[in-house]
């Protein structure tokens, strides 16, 4: 709703600038403008109109760089308002509002640029020239349910997955008592030779835009969340609890690229015909978790003891439960998941999401 109001405001504000152009070229009588306006200045009013209209179009099209044209429009508009202050001074109010939105959009754009830079860094670390075909023989030492999972997922006979890109949409909440779920959209990249991921999310907090980034690289985890793209809500790095928790998250998410189960940094222990324990060790960070499967060899749940917060004295049971599956590029993977913390007061489902786009071995 706020976006619609903003679009209408910027369009109407832009249209008002046509009055200056029309007065300068005697195209209409404009009694609201008493000052004389020369033709060159009239063209400047027309340019401001065009810039506002163009930037509103970019905003509607969700172009993240719309703010650049809006910023130029605001500066030009305010200069023109000052030259006709007595008649146009109230135009300063929408200019201030637009400028505030421009500043927020610029900050979010900068955040995304940093995420893109970090994404390129982890992708460049991966040696994509190494091609290896997965064979059934390679799975012979895995626990029975893990072996069955790889076979039924469709990865046998395919190239090992080295890089992954996926998109997800979901609903999240921050506290168990929170009744209103918040919409979110996220993108994520993974690499498997040098295990890493970067997850970037767009969501909101009390109607205000929020951007976040989780990074796992070189065995270390980093978390950053910014309100309005400006105010740091979370900024955690160089913390052993975060390192372990982020590594365990990576472990849980290999369900989207099953060939990672064959990685040397993951050791498997059989539990029974429907579960297996995994221990992942990478750059001195170690984490464990248990995978559960159904009779068809599909993963149904991943459970691990993770640190919910850097100030927690002990880890809390965390669980990812799989609700639905889809086939992407010939590989059957979980597509709908609920993530929960098992708190003392009971189960807290904090994130429900769906994977709707997956690409493997991207360049």
FENFENPE-V170635 format. One record per run of one state. SS is the DSSP state (a for helix, b for strand, c for the rest). FROM is the first residue (numbers start at 1). LEN is the number of residues. Records with the same first field share a line. If there is no record, write none. Layout:
SS=FROM-LEN, FROM-LEN
This chain:
c=1-1, 17-1, 25-14, 61-5, 84-1, 89-2, 125-8, 134-2, 140-4, 154-5, 160-3, 173-9, 192-4, 206-2, 218-2, 228-3, 237-3, 257-1, 263-3, 273-2, 283-2, 294-5, 307-9, 329-2, 344-2, 361-3
a=2-15, 18-7, 39-22, 66-18, 85-4, 91-34, 136-4, 144-10, 240-17, 258-5
b=133-1, 159-1, 163-10, 182-10, 196-10, 208-10, 220-8, 231-6, 266-7, 275-8, 285-9, 299-8, 316-13, 331-13, 346-15
